[in-house]
Amino acid sequence: MISIKSEREIELMKETCLLAANTLQYIEGFVKEGISTGELNDLCHEYIIKQGATPSPLNYRGFPKSICTSINEVICHGIPSYDEILKDGDILNIDITTYYKNFHGDTNKTFLVGNVDPETKKLVDVAHQCMMTGIEVIKPGAFIGDIGAAVAKLAHHHHYSVVKEYCGHGIGREFHEEPQVVHNARKGTGAMMKPGMTFTVEPMINRGKLNSKVLSDGWRVVTRDGSLSAQFEHTILVTETGYEILTLLNNN
């Protein structure tokens, strides 16, 4: 069942989503060559706790850390580690989800570390464009599949692939709710969008093929061909006339 949020629930969603967005903005200044993903995790954890919230990923289905840090060919669910040191030319996705006043807010961004080559910068830029293109079709009466159709069309235009196994999701009182938001879908399929629905749009765009595999830790998902992958994510509210991006800061 897809949850339709009340006005009060929407206000609470906005609060937790603002915190998630502020956390992502806070950590950006620390994403530099030489820092470990374990240190980035600790900084985010402390920041979230100080706001009276908790990190949603911590202990979620056994996940051991407070954020996800996915480097280069890691598509998603990267586990922060003090042994994983950022290098010049890396790309790093940081995925933040906060739990505040009984609601979850979810956002992520792929960061450039130092001097990143032009082809990789293009992949990251197109991944952001794919997310925004998917968001722009959201409105009452449209279908969830419309998002994935728009994402895939743009990604394929640039000869990139879209990961199918991992998708966006409804969000609210639960970290993961209905509907699933597949980022490579057919227009006119899936649930019809209605005002009050909240879900994430978070396409994972690969430079190579879409095939993935889960590593032995049971969490990290990597491209099977070793190609780079980039991702961005926002939490979205369907409004009476269109959409509102709940994890977008005014200065972004």
C-alpha positions in Angstrom: 0.0 0.0 0.0 1.3 3.4 -0.9 1.2 6.0 1.9 -0.5 9.3 1.3 0.9 11.8 3.8 -1.2 14.3 5.7 -0.3 17.9 6.0 1.3 17.3 9.4 3.2 14.3 8.1 4.5 16.4 5.1 5.8 19.1 7.5 7.7 16.4 9.5 9.0 14.9 6.2 10.3 18.4 5.3 12.2 18.6 8.6 14.0 15.3 8.3 14.7 15.9 4.6 16.2 19.3 5.4 18.5 17.6 8.0 19.6 15.0 5.5 20.4 17.8 2.9 22.3 19.8 5.5 24.3 16.8 6.5 25.3 16.2 2.9 26.2 19.8 2.5 28.2 19.7 5.8 30.3 16.7 4.8 31.2 18.1 1.3 34.0 20.2 2.8 35.7 17.1 4.1 35.7 15.1 0.9 39.3 15.5 -0.1 42.3 13.4 -1.1 43.7 11.6 1.9 40.7 11.2 4.1 39.2 7.8 4.8 35.5 7.0 4.3 35.5 5.8 7.9 36.3 9.3 9.0 33.6 10.7 6.8 31.1 8.3 8.4 32.1 9.4 11.9 31.7 13.1 11.0 28.2 12.5 9.5 27.2 10.3 12.5 28.2 13.0 15.0 26.5 15.8 13.0 23.2 13.8 12.8 23.2 12.8 16.4 23.9 16.4 17.5 20.7 17.4 15.8 18.7 15.0 17.9 18.2 12.5 15.0 19.7 9.1 14.2 21.2 7.8 11.0 18.7 5.5 9.3 21.3 3.1 7.8 23.0 2.2 11.1 22.0 -1.4 11.9 19.4 -1.4 9.2 19.1 -5.1 8.2 22.6 -5.4 9.7 24.3 -2.5 7.9 27.3 -1.6 10.1 27.7 2.1 9.4 25.8 5.4 9.5 26.2 6.4 5.8 27.0 4.6 2.5 30.2 5.6 0.7 30.5 4.2 -2.8 33.8 4.8 -4.7 34.3 4.5 -8.5 32.9 1.2 -9.6 30.9 0.7 -6.4 27.3 1.3 -7.5 25.7 1.5 -4.0 25.8 0.3 -0.4 29.5 1.0 0.0 30.6 0.4 3.7 32.8 3.2 5.2 36.2 2.0 6.3 39.3 3.6 7.9 41.4 1.6 5.4 39.6 3.2 2.4 41.5 6.4 1.6 40.3 8.8 -1.1 42.7 9.3 -3.9 43.1 12.1 -6.5 40.7 11.4 -9.4 38.2 9.3 -7.5 34.5 9.8 -7.5 32.6 9.2 -4.3 28.9 8.8 -3.7 27.8 9.7 -0.2 24.3 8.5 0.7 22.6 10.1 3.8 19.4 9.1 5.4 18.2 10.7 8.6 15.5 9.5 11.1 14.0 12.5 12.8 10.6 12.9 14.6 9.6 9.4 13.3 10.3 10.2 9.7 13.1 9.4 7.2 14.7 11.7 4.7 17.1 10.4 2.0 19.5 12.1 -0.3 22.9 11.4 -2.0 25.5 13.0 -4.2 28.5 11.9 -6.2 31.5 14.0 -5.3 34.7 14.6 -7.4 37.9 14.1 -5.5 40.8 16.3 -6.7 41.5 16.3 -10.5 38.9 14.1 -12.2 39.3 13.4 -15.9 36.8 15.0 -18.3 35.1 11.7 -19.3 34.4 10.9 -15.6 33.1 14.4 -15.0 30.7 14.0 -17.9 29.4 10.7 -16.3 28.8 12.5 -13.0 27.1 15.4 -14.7 24.8 13.2 -16.8 23.9 11.2 -13.7 22.7 14.4 -12.1 20.8 15.4 -15.3 19.2 11.9 -15.3 17.9 12.4 -11.8 16.5 15.9 -12.5 15.0 14.7 -15.8 13.2 11.9 -14.0 12.0 14.3 -11.3 10.6 16.8 -13.9 7.9 14.4 -15.1 6.4 14.0 -11.6 2.8 15.3 -11.3 -0.6 14.0 -10.2 -1.9 11.6 -12.8 1.5 10.6 -14.2 2.8 7.1 -13.6 5.9 5.9 -11.7 7.2 4.3 -14.8 7.3 7.7 -16.5 10.3 8.6 -14.3 12.4 5.6 -15.4 11.4 6.1 -19.0 12.8 9.7 -18.9 15.9 8.6 -17.0 16.7 5.8 -19.5 16.1 7.9 -22.5 18.7 10.5 -21.4 21.3 8.0 -20.2 21.1 5.9 -23.4 21.5 9.1 -25.5 24.9 9.4 -23.8 25.6 5.7 -24.3 25.5 5.0 -20.6 23.5 2.2 -18.9 20.9 2.4 -16.0 21.1 -0.1 -13.2 17.8 -2.1 -12.9 18.2 -4.2 -9.7 18.3 -1.2 -7.3 15.7 1.5 -7.4 14.1 4.5 -5.7 11.4 3.9 -3.1 8.6 5.3 -1.1 9.7 6.8 2.2 8.2 8.2 5.3 7.6 6.5 8.6 9.5 3.6 7.1 12.9 3.8 5.4 11.6 1.8 2.4 8.0 1.9 1.5 5.9 1.4 -1.7 6.2 2.3 -4.5 9.4 1.0 -6.0 10.8 3.6 -8.5 12.6 1.7 -11.2 14.9 3.9 -13.2 14.7 2.0 -16.4 11.0 1.6 -17.1 8.2 2.1 -19.7 6.1 5.2 -19.7 2.6 4.7 -18.5 3.5 1.7 -16.2 3.5 1.4 -12.4 1.4 3.2 -9.9 -0.4 6.5 -10.7 1.1 9.4 -8.8 -1.2 11.2 -6.3 -0.7 14.3 -4.1 0.8 13.4 -0.8 3.0 10.6 -2.1 6.7 10.8 -1.1 9.4 8.7 -2.7 13.0 8.9 -3.8 14.4 9.3 -7.3 18.0 8.0 -7.4 19.2 6.6 -10.7 22.5 4.7 -10.8 24.3 5.4 -14.1 27.1 3.2 -15.4 29.7 4.1 -17.9 29.8 0.5 -19.1 27.2 -2.2 -18.9 24.3 -2.3 -16.4 25.3 -5.7 -14.9 26.2 -5.7 -11.3 27.3 -8.1 -8.5 27.3 -8.0 -4.7 30.7 -8.5 -3.1 31.4 -11.0 -0.3 30.6 -8.5 2.5 26.9 -8.9 1.4 26.5 -5.2 0.9 28.7 -3.5 -1.7 27.3 -3.6 -5.2 29.8 -3.1 -8.0 29.7 -3.0 -11.8 30.4 -6.4 -13.2 32.7 -5.0 -15.9 34.6 -2.7 -13.5 33.3 0.5 -15.1 32.6 3.7 -13.1 29.1 4.4 -11.7 27.6 7.7 -10.5 24.4 8.5 -8.7 22.3 11.3 -7.2 19.2 11.2 -5.1 16.4 13.4 -3.8 13.3 12.8 -1.8 10.2 14.1 -3.6 6.7 15.1 -2.6 3.9 14.9 -5.2 2.0 18.1 -4.8 -1.4 19.2 -6.2 0.2 20.7 -9.3 3.5 18.9 -9.7 6.3 18.1 -7.3 8.5 19.5 -4.5 12.1 18.4 -3.9 12.2 18.0 -0.1 16.0 17.5 0.1 16.9 20.5 -2.1 18.6 23.4 -0.2 17.9 27.0 -1.3 21.5 27.5 -2.3 21.7 24.3 -4.4 
